[in-house]
Amino acid sequence: MKNFERTILYTVLISLITIGFVTVVQLKGQQDISSNASYLDPITIDVLAFLASFFLIFEGAYRIWEHKNDRYRKQFTRSLRIAFGVAILTTHIIQTMFKVNGFSFPI
């Protein structure tokens, strides 16, 4: 398998793990606290978070593409950058769903 393909596979895997982890933590944590202060923040915070997460994801993907011949171990920080972007995106999607629809998930 080529270095680029390994990097893509690793990045997708770490991003999926991040999505699962963040989703469980957000939905479980939402049940355990009496005041969901982060869910009451203005929608502007979510928009800024979406922009920051898209920047991290696209910039990390661009850097991986730019250095596609590097070994996937050398690409680790770029993959991690994408995973952080995915974590921020997942968190704020969940928060936005609560703000817009006002529903909760039973877990």
C-alpha positions in Angstrom: 0.0 0.0 0.0 1.4 3.4 -0.9 2.2 6.0 1.8 -0.6 8.3 0.6 -3.2 5.6 0.9 -2.0 4.6 4.3 -2.2 8.2 5.4 -5.7 8.6 4.1 -6.8 5.3 5.8 -5.2 6.4 9.1 -6.8 9.8 8.9 -10.3 8.4 8.2 -9.9 5.9 11.0 -8.7 8.5 13.6 -11.5 10.8 12.4 -14.2 8.2 12.8 -12.9 7.3 16.3 -13.0 11.0 17.2 -16.6 11.3 15.9 -17.7 8.4 18.0 -15.9 9.5 21.1 -17.1 13.1 20.9 -20.7 12.0 20.2 -20.8 9.7 23.2 -19.1 12.3 25.5 -21.4 15.1 24.4 -24.6 13.1 24.6 -23.7 11.5 28.0 -22.4 14.7 29.4 -25.6 16.5 28.4 -27.6 14.2 30.6 -25.3 14.6 33.6 -25.3 18.4 34.0 -28.2 20.5 35.1 -27.2 23.7 33.2 -26.1 23.2 29.6 -24.3 26.6 29.3 -22.6 25.7 26.1 -26.0 25.0 24.5 -27.1 28.5 25.4 -24.2 30.3 23.7 -25.1 32.5 20.8 -25.3 30.8 17.4 -22.3 33.1 16.4 -20.0 30.9 18.5 -21.1 27.8 16.5 -20.6 29.6 13.2 -17.1 30.6 14.2 -16.4 27.0 15.4 -17.7 25.7 12.1 -15.3 28.0 10.3 -12.4 27.0 12.5 -13.1 23.3 12.1 -13.4 23.6 8.3 -10.1 25.4 8.3 -8.4 22.6 10.3 -9.9 19.9 8.1 -9.2 21.5 4.8 -5.7 22.8 5.7 -4.7 19.3 7.1 -6.1 17.6 4.0 -4.2 20.1 1.7 -0.9 19.5 3.6 -1.4 15.7 3.3 -2.0 16.1 -0.4 1.0 18.5 -0.7 3.3 16.0 0.9 1.7 12.8 -0.3 5.0 11.0 -0.7 5.8 11.3 3.0 5.4 8.3 5.2 2.1 8.2 7.1 4.0 8.4 10.4 5.4 11.7 9.3 1.9 12.8 8.4 0.6 12.1 11.9 0.3 15.7 13.0 -1.6 16.6 9.8 -4.0 13.7 10.5 -4.3 14.8 14.1 -5.2 18.3 12.9 -8.0 16.9 10.8 -9.2 14.8 13.8 -9.3 18.0 15.9 -11.3 19.7 13.2 -13.7 16.8 13.1 -14.0 16.9 16.9 -14.9 20.6 16.9 -17.3 20.1 14.0 -19.1 17.1 15.7 -19.4 19.0 19.0 -20.9 22.0 17.4 -23.2 20.1 15.1 -24.7 18.4 18.2 -24.9 21.7 20.0 -26.6 23.3 17.1 -29.1 20.5 16.8 -30.1 21.1 20.4 -30.4 24.8 19.9 -32.4 24.6 16.7 -34.6 21.6 17.4 -34.6 21.6 21.1 -34.4 17.8 21.4 -32.2 15.5 23.4 -30.9 12.0 22.6 -31.6 9.2 25.1 -28.4 7.3 25.9 
